[in-house]
Amino acid sequence: MIAEFLNRNNLSKILDQLCDVLPSGLPVYLVGGAVRDALIGRVSHDLDFVLARDALRNARKVADSLQAAYYPLDEDREYGRLVLQQPGGERLVLDFTAIQGDSLETDLRARDFTVNAMAVDIHSRNNLSDPLGGLVDLHARQLRPCSETSFTNDPVRILRGLRLAANLNFQLSPGIGTLMRQAIHLLPSVSPERLRDEFFRILDGTHPAACIHALELIGGLSYILPELSVMKNVPQSPPHIADVWQHTLAVITYLETVLNVLVAPYDSNLLTNLHLSLLSLHLGCYRQPIAAHFQTSLNPNRSLRSLLFWAALFHDAGKPETYHLAEAGRIQFIDHEGQGEITLRKISRAFHLSNSEVDRAGVIVSSHLRPILLAQINGNPSRRAIYRFFRNIGVAGIDVCLLSLADVLGTYGSSIPEETWVKHLRVVQSLLEAWWERSTDSVSPDPVINGKDVMVEFSLGPGPQIGRILDAIKEAQAAGEVKTRAEAVEFTRVYLKTKG
């Protein structure tokens, strides 16, 4: 039976390839999430294998045969990883490790949850090893730990359990919350890299806000990200309908909804809501380029989507420090975006994100108000305003636009006036249109004059002044004020008289 499920899930081909490479007498087992996913018809791109012996040597052998990238992750535990680029562009990750303990059953009993404690021998695929009743729990859609010490043995399983319950739509077994709370104080003992990886999987999965809220309820958030806990009970003035923390969770929820409308395959069921229908009407034409945008990655181990959610989580992290009660009782958070960027960069570095990820997330947080401010101006943003928007933040402007949509919805909730929502949609539409349809006009015009020409024409020497002149000319081009070399020369003459 299990062989049929593996075949339906397109795993038979890769298993056949492994059988051709690995010794026929060597027990090799597909274990964990891939087995679970095959049994419920989910596609898995992460395959875990345990071998009776020589895991690293055989992993290298498979990598050479399949022309896959090979990474020895832990030589003491014989833990190696292969990354295989598939024809469709997706990555297939194969992890190889030696059996932990004296038998396969011992290995499976030491795992996290029963639904992940099933195994299939790749050489003989009709027998399912299931010592803990994972198949029964799978049918019951229940997440049950393999033992009462599962979380104390490895506290990161707390995050994994919350993620799996949300992603698989499973119920947590009775008593699991108590076991999680008993181990929650051990989270600081987990390496920042492991916490980061599991937390980013939460952000990349379904219902990330629900997972984060659940983590908060069991007391885990203060151990992992205490900078978020201080946002609780920080009030905000209207039109905000929630405090800073509840607003942040709402933004995470709305961001998932926005991406479901604009990135996921078209689903007409989502469009029964007026605000989502308007979102699709104004921005649905950019579904393909937005999806392509999220196919890019700043790090091979983390998606750009998860990084956007990471930035969204901290977009208002500067508000507790900048809280100010102004006249007439109105609450202000002056430069909270700047303080939020400082907080985000500090935490991102502590979580060992790459420099490019830290910079992108920082720009998103520091710039997240810009589309909202543009929507407060009468009419659509000018060509100059659009140019300055992308000049300062580049491709991160796409992420800022998407976050701003969720931010506006999170501010008003379902009570958002249609006029306010449409006005913001038009601003975002103008920005995305400029980026994808009028880039050479509004975002990055082709130069009509170069620095050498400017120096010769006005008898100037090299220096920062030339760069400032060329930047001003480029902005004038984007604004439609300069189109030719002659106009650029005249523009420079006026510029030098007024600004020197």
VMD Tcl script that draws the C-alpha trace (Angstrom):
set ca {
  {0.00 0.00 0.00}
  {2.68 2.48 1.01}
  {4.47 1.97 -2.32}
  {1.35 3.20 -4.11}
  {1.28 6.38 -2.04}
  {4.97 7.00 -2.74}
  {4.31 6.58 -6.44}
  {1.37 9.02 -6.36}
  {3.60 11.55 -4.65}
  {6.25 11.27 -7.39}
  {8.80 9.86 -4.96}
  {9.34 6.55 -6.72}
  {11.66 8.05 -9.31}
  {14.14 9.51 -6.84}
  {13.97 6.35 -4.70}
  {14.73 4.25 -7.78}
  {17.75 6.46 -8.49}
  {19.01 5.93 -4.96}
  {18.54 2.18 -5.25}
  {20.65 2.19 -8.41}
  {23.51 3.93 -6.58}
  {23.42 2.48 -3.07}
  {24.41 -1.12 -2.20}
  {21.40 -3.44 -2.37}
  {22.33 -5.07 0.94}
  {22.48 -1.76 2.82}
  {19.27 -0.90 4.71}
  {18.22 2.61 3.74}
  {14.98 4.11 5.09}
  {12.90 7.07 4.01}
  {11.66 8.54 7.28}
  {9.75 11.42 8.79}
  {7.82 14.12 7.00}
  {8.16 12.72 3.49}
  {6.44 9.48 4.54}
  {3.76 11.44 6.39}
  {3.16 13.72 3.40}
  {2.99 10.82 0.95}
  {0.26 9.19 3.04}
  {-1.90 12.33 3.02}
  {-1.17 13.32 -0.59}
  {1.08 16.33 0.10}
  {4.11 17.06 -2.06}
  {7.36 17.03 -0.12}
  {10.60 18.66 -1.24}
  {12.60 17.56 1.82}
  {13.46 13.88 2.06}
  {15.15 12.36 5.12}
  {16.99 9.06 4.90}
  {18.59 6.99 7.64}
  {21.23 4.42 6.80}
  {22.52 1.49 8.80}
  {26.11 2.66 8.23}
  {28.44 4.90 6.20}
  {25.85 7.66 5.80}
  {28.27 10.38 4.70}
  {30.23 8.22 2.31}
  {27.04 7.02 0.64}
  {25.56 10.51 0.58}
  {28.63 11.70 -1.31}
  {28.22 8.76 -3.69}
  {24.59 9.72 -4.39}
  {25.57 13.39 -4.88}
  {28.19 12.45 -7.47}
  {25.72 10.23 -9.31}
  {22.88 12.78 -9.35}
  {25.18 15.78 -9.84}
  {23.76 17.34 -6.68}
  {25.41 19.82 -4.33}
  {26.74 18.09 -1.21}
  {27.14 19.53 2.31}
  {28.48 17.55 5.31}
  {26.46 19.11 8.14}
  {27.67 17.06 11.12}
  {30.46 14.57 10.60}
  {30.26 13.24 14.18}
  {26.60 12.27 13.71}
  {27.19 11.34 10.06}
  {24.72 13.91 8.83}
  {24.99 15.12 5.23}
  {22.76 17.07 2.86}
  {22.23 16.99 -0.90}
  {20.52 19.76 -2.83}
  {19.20 18.72 -6.21}
  {17.92 21.29 -8.70}
  {14.88 19.84 -10.46}
  {13.90 20.57 -14.09}
  {11.02 22.84 -13.02}
  {13.37 25.01 -10.99}
  {12.38 23.69 -7.56}
  {14.97 22.33 -5.18}
  {14.85 18.85 -3.71}
  {16.72 18.51 -0.41}
  {17.92 15.04 0.61}
  {19.29 14.56 4.13}
  {21.28 11.45 4.99}
  {22.17 10.36 8.50}
  {23.13 7.22 10.36}
  {20.52 5.42 12.46}
  {20.55 6.87 15.96}
  {20.60 4.08 18.52}
  {20.92 0.34 18.06}
  {17.97 -0.12 15.70}
  {15.51 1.62 13.41}
  {12.81 1.37 16.07}
  {15.05 3.06 18.64}
  {15.70 5.84 16.12}
  {12.00 6.33 15.40}
  {11.02 6.35 19.09}
  {13.48 9.19 19.71}
  {11.84 11.45 17.11}
  {9.50 14.38 17.67}
  {5.94 13.36 16.76}
  {4.37 10.02 15.97}
  {3.29 11.11 12.48}
  {6.99 11.77 11.78}
  {8.11 8.46 13.28}
  {7.28 6.22 10.33}
  {9.77 4.72 7.88}
  {9.90 2.82 4.60}
  {12.83 0.75 3.32}
  {13.61 2.16 -0.14}
  {14.56 -1.31 -1.38}
  {11.27 -2.83 -0.19}
  {8.53 -0.25 -0.14}
  {5.44 -2.19 0.84}
  {6.20 -2.39 4.56}
  {5.66 0.59 6.87}
  {7.65 0.72 10.10}
  {5.33 2.44 12.57}
  {6.17 1.52 16.18}
  {4.25 4.42 17.78}
  {0.97 4.36 15.87}
  {1.71 7.34 13.69}
  {-0.65 6.12 10.98}
  {-3.57 6.11 13.43}
  {-2.72 9.64 14.53}
  {-2.43 10.68 10.89}
  {-5.95 9.45 10.16}
  {-7.18 11.16 13.34}
  {-5.38 14.35 12.26}
  {-3.71 14.51 15.64}
  {-0.21 15.68 16.52}
  {1.16 13.60 19.40}
  {4.72 13.67 20.76}
  {6.69 10.44 20.66}
  {7.35 10.63 24.39}
  {6.74 12.85 27.41}
  {10.36 14.02 27.18}
  {10.13 14.93 23.50}
  {10.23 18.69 24.13}
  {12.77 18.65 26.94}
  {15.02 16.50 24.75}
  {14.84 19.15 22.02}
  {12.93 22.37 22.82}
  {12.87 23.51 19.18}
  {10.18 20.86 18.73}
  {7.80 23.30 20.45}
  {8.01 25.62 17.45}
  {7.85 22.70 15.05}
  {4.73 21.34 16.71}
  {2.90 24.65 16.44}
  {3.95 24.94 12.79}
  {2.90 21.42 11.86}
  {-0.47 21.76 13.57}
  {-1.18 24.93 11.59}
  {0.20 23.71 8.26}
  {-1.44 20.27 8.40}
  {-4.63 21.49 10.09}
  {-4.08 18.96 12.89}
  {-5.26 19.06 16.48}
  {-2.69 18.97 19.27}
  {-3.10 15.85 21.41}
  {-4.45 16.27 24.98}
  {-1.76 17.35 27.41}
  {0.71 18.50 24.76}
  {0.36 22.14 25.86}
  {1.47 21.21 29.37}
  {4.51 19.37 28.01}
  {5.41 22.38 25.87}
  {5.13 24.78 28.83}
  {7.31 22.55 30.96}
  {10.08 22.79 28.37}
  {9.63 26.40 27.27}
  {12.38 27.71 29.58}
  {14.88 25.56 27.70}
  {14.47 27.47 24.44}
  {17.44 29.80 25.16}
  {19.67 26.70 25.18}
  {18.91 26.11 21.49}
  {21.37 27.60 19.00}
  {20.26 30.82 17.27}
  {20.58 29.07 13.89}
  {18.13 26.30 14.81}
  {15.65 28.76 16.33}
  {15.95 30.94 13.23}
  {15.40 28.05 10.83}
  {12.31 26.76 12.63}
  {10.89 30.26 13.11}
  {11.36 31.09 9.43}
  {9.56 27.86 8.53}
  {6.65 29.18 10.59}
  {6.75 32.45 8.66}
  {6.90 30.57 5.36}
  {4.00 28.26 6.21}
  {0.27 28.74 6.58}
  {-1.32 30.76 9.40}
  {1.96 32.25 10.72}
  {0.06 34.74 12.91}
  {-1.82 31.90 14.63}
  {1.46 30.08 15.28}
  {3.09 33.19 16.74}
  {0.03 33.89 18.88}
  {0.09 30.30 20.16}
  {3.79 30.65 20.95}
  {2.96 33.80 22.88}
  {0.16 32.06 24.84}
  {2.46 29.29 26.08}
  {5.11 31.83 27.07}
  {7.63 31.10 24.33}
  {7.78 34.48 22.63}
  {9.54 36.19 25.54}
  {12.30 33.57 25.41}
  {12.88 33.83 21.65}
  {11.97 37.40 20.72}
  {11.48 39.50 23.85}
  {11.59 42.62 21.65}
  {8.14 41.64 20.40}
  {6.64 41.08 23.83}
  {7.05 44.76 24.76}
  {4.58 45.69 21.99}
  {1.73 44.17 23.99}
  {-0.74 46.65 25.48}
  {0.89 49.67 23.80}
  {-2.21 51.71 22.77}
  {-2.71 53.52 19.46}
  {-4.99 56.35 18.41}
  {-7.68 55.96 15.73}
  {-7.94 54.92 12.98}
  {-6.05 52.04 14.63}
  {-8.47 49.58 16.15}
  {-5.93 47.59 18.19}
  {-2.83 47.97 20.30}
  {0.59 47.62 18.67}
  {0.91 43.86 19.24}
  {-2.61 42.93 18.11}
  {-2.14 45.22 15.11}
  {1.10 43.38 14.25}
  {-0.61 39.99 14.37}
  {-3.41 41.40 12.19}
  {-0.85 42.67 9.66}
  {0.75 39.20 9.50}
  {-2.70 37.68 8.90}
  {-3.62 40.23 6.24}
  {-0.24 39.87 4.55}
  {-0.89 36.16 4.12}
  {-4.31 36.99 2.65}
  {-2.86 39.60 0.28}
  {-0.28 37.11 -0.99}
  {-2.96 34.43 -1.35}
  {-4.84 36.82 -3.64}
  {-1.87 38.13 -5.61}
  {0.63 35.24 -5.63}
  {-1.14 31.94 -5.04}
  {-3.12 30.30 -7.85}
  {-6.31 32.21 -8.56}
  {-9.08 31.32 -6.10}
  {-12.44 32.97 -6.73}
  {-13.60 31.97 -3.24}
  {-11.28 34.61 -1.78}
  {-12.96 37.36 -3.76}
  {-16.34 37.24 -2.04}
  {-14.94 39.96 0.26}
  {-15.29 43.46 -1.24}
  {-11.84 44.61 -0.15}
  {-10.15 41.54 -1.62}
  {-12.16 41.90 -4.82}
  {-10.89 45.47 -5.14}
  {-7.36 44.24 -4.41}
  {-7.60 41.73 -7.25}
  {-9.21 44.28 -9.57}
  {-6.41 46.84 -9.14}
  {-3.37 44.58 -8.73}
  {-4.36 41.17 -10.12}
  {-2.64 42.02 -13.41}
  {0.69 41.81 -11.53}
  {0.09 38.31 -10.21}
  {2.76 36.78 -12.46}
  {5.55 39.34 -11.82}
  {4.84 39.30 -8.08}
  {5.12 35.51 -8.09}
  {8.38 35.79 -10.03}
  {9.62 38.33 -7.48}
  {9.17 35.78 -4.70}
  {10.99 33.12 -6.69}
  {14.18 35.09 -6.14}
  {16.10 34.46 -2.93}
  {18.73 36.26 -0.91}
  {19.69 33.02 0.82}
  {19.31 29.46 -0.50}
  {17.93 28.26 2.85}
  {15.23 30.91 3.32}
  {12.60 32.33 1.02}
  {12.03 35.98 0.24}
  {8.43 35.45 1.36}
  {9.53 34.45 4.86}
  {11.86 37.47 4.99}
  {8.94 39.78 4.16}
  {6.94 38.27 7.03}
  {9.98 38.72 9.28}
  {10.04 42.42 8.37}
  {6.27 42.67 8.87}
  {6.68 41.24 12.36}
  {9.01 44.10 13.26}
  {7.51 46.91 11.20}
  {6.16 48.59 14.37}
  {8.79 47.28 16.80}
  {9.99 50.86 17.32}
  {6.66 52.07 18.70}
  {7.17 51.14 22.37}
  {10.34 53.26 22.51}
  {8.87 56.21 20.58}
  {5.49 56.33 22.34}
  {4.48 59.94 23.00}
  {1.20 61.36 24.27}
  {0.67 64.63 22.41}
  {-1.89 67.39 22.79}
  {-5.55 66.45 23.01}
  {-4.52 62.95 24.09}
  {-3.40 61.83 20.64}
  {-0.67 59.18 20.64}
  {2.37 59.69 18.41}
  {5.27 57.42 17.44}
  {7.71 59.82 15.80}
  {10.36 57.99 13.73}
  {9.18 54.62 14.95}
  {10.15 53.19 11.57}
  {13.76 54.26 12.12}
  {13.86 52.79 15.62}
  {12.17 49.65 14.30}
  {14.91 49.24 11.72}
  {17.56 49.44 14.44}
  {15.75 46.78 16.48}
  {15.25 44.53 13.46}
  {18.88 44.73 12.35}
  {20.09 43.86 15.86}
  {17.83 40.81 16.12}
  {18.50 39.70 12.54}
  {22.23 39.68 13.19}
  {21.72 37.76 16.43}
  {19.79 35.18 14.39}
  {22.72 35.08 11.94}
  {20.81 36.22 8.86}
  {23.00 37.10 5.89}
  {24.00 40.72 5.32}
  {21.76 40.94 2.25}
  {18.78 39.67 4.28}
  {19.48 42.11 7.11}
  {19.69 44.99 4.64}
  {16.51 44.04 2.75}
  {14.45 43.57 5.91}
  {15.84 46.81 7.35}
  {14.87 48.79 4.25}
  {11.36 47.32 4.32}
  {10.84 48.38 7.94}
  {12.37 51.85 7.56}
  {10.28 52.53 4.42}
  {7.01 50.81 5.28}
  {5.09 54.09 5.74}
  {6.03 55.59 2.37}
  {3.11 54.25 0.28}
  {0.73 55.20 3.10}
  {2.08 58.76 3.11}
  {1.82 58.94 -0.68}
  {-1.85 57.97 -0.38}
  {-2.45 61.01 1.82}
  {-1.61 63.33 -1.09}
  {-4.40 64.33 -3.46}
  {-4.25 62.41 -6.70}
  {-1.83 59.71 -7.77}
  {1.87 60.06 -6.88}
  {3.87 62.24 -9.26}
  {6.57 60.84 -11.51}
  {9.15 62.51 -9.30}
  {7.70 60.90 -6.16}
  {7.71 57.48 -7.83}
  {11.32 57.95 -8.94}
  {12.42 58.93 -5.44}
  {10.57 55.98 -3.93}
  {12.49 53.44 -5.99}
  {15.74 55.43 -6.08}
  {16.03 55.02 -2.35}
  {14.91 51.42 -1.90}
  {15.06 49.71 -5.31}
  {13.47 46.29 -5.67}
  {12.57 46.30 -1.96}
  {9.86 48.74 -3.03}
  {7.79 45.76 -4.16}
  {7.96 44.27 -0.67}
  {7.15 47.66 0.87}
  {4.07 47.98 -1.36}
  {2.77 44.55 -0.34}
  {3.42 45.17 3.35}
  {1.65 48.53 3.15}
  {-1.49 46.82 1.86}
  {-1.53 44.54 4.89}
  {-0.65 47.46 7.18}
  {-3.62 49.52 6.01}
  {-6.00 46.57 6.41}
  {-4.53 45.82 9.82}
  {-5.09 49.43 10.87}
  {-8.78 49.62 10.00}
  {-9.85 45.98 9.88}
  {-13.11 45.24 8.10}
  {-14.31 48.79 8.83}
  {-11.87 50.37 6.35}
  {-13.73 52.94 4.21}
  {-13.89 51.88 0.58}
  {-12.57 55.28 -0.51}
  {-9.49 54.94 1.73}
  {-8.77 51.44 0.47}
  {-9.18 52.32 -3.20}
  {-6.93 55.35 -2.83}
  {-4.18 53.21 -1.34}
  {-4.64 50.57 -4.03}
  {-4.20 53.21 -6.71}
  {-0.94 54.39 -5.14}
  {0.42 50.85 -5.03}
  {-0.82 50.27 -8.57}
  {1.06 53.37 -9.76}
  {4.26 52.21 -8.06}
  {4.11 48.66 -9.40}
  {3.17 49.89 -12.87}
  {6.23 52.17 -12.87}
  {8.52 49.33 -11.76}
  {7.30 46.71 -14.21}
  {5.86 48.67 -17.14}
  {7.61 52.06 -17.24}
  {10.98 51.38 -15.66}
  {13.04 53.23 -18.29}
  {10.79 56.28 -17.95}
  {10.03 56.49 -14.25}
  {12.50 54.31 -12.34}
  {15.81 54.16 -14.16}
  {15.92 56.41 -17.24}
  {18.74 55.89 -19.74}
  {21.27 58.73 -19.30}
  {21.21 61.45 -21.95}
  {24.53 62.91 -20.77}
  {27.52 61.55 -18.88}
  {29.90 62.96 -16.31}
  {32.67 63.65 -18.82}
  {30.28 65.71 -20.96}
  {29.23 67.75 -17.90}
  {32.86 68.43 -16.94}
  {33.79 69.54 -20.47}
  {30.65 71.64 -20.99}
  {31.03 73.56 -17.72}
  {34.79 73.32 -17.12}
  {34.36 71.34 -13.95}
  {36.79 68.93 -12.33}
  {35.96 65.44 -11.12}
  {34.36 65.13 -7.69}
  {31.13 64.54 -5.76}
  {29.52 67.54 -7.44}
  {29.42 65.69 -10.77}
  {27.57 62.79 -9.17}
  {25.02 65.14 -7.64}
  {24.46 66.82 -11.02}
  {23.93 63.50 -12.79}
  {21.51 62.37 -10.06}
  {19.53 65.58 -10.45}
  {19.41 65.14 -14.23}
  {18.20 61.57 -13.85}
  {15.43 62.68 -11.52}
  {14.44 65.42 -13.98}
  {14.29 62.78 -16.73}
  {12.02 60.61 -14.61}
  {9.82 63.64 -13.95}
  {9.58 64.28 -17.72}
  {11.41 67.62 -17.49}
  {14.52 66.52 -19.41}
  {14.41 64.41 -22.56}
  {17.47 65.35 -24.63}
  {21.14 66.15 -24.16}
  {20.49 69.82 -24.88}
  {17.80 69.93 -22.20}
  {20.21 68.22 -19.80}
  {22.84 70.91 -20.48}
  {20.35 73.70 -19.88}
  {19.10 71.94 -16.72}
  {22.70 71.74 -15.45}
  {23.27 75.44 -16.15}
  {20.26 76.35 -14.00}
  {21.25 73.82 -11.37}
  {24.74 75.30 -11.00}
  {23.33 78.81 -10.66}
  {20.86 77.85 -7.96}
  {22.65 75.09 -6.08}
  {26.29 75.50 -7.10}
}
mol new
graphics top color blue
foreach p $ca { graphics top sphere $p radius 0.5 }
foreach p [lrange $ca 0 end-1] q [lrange $ca 1 end] { graphics top cylinder $p $q radius 0.2 }
display resetview
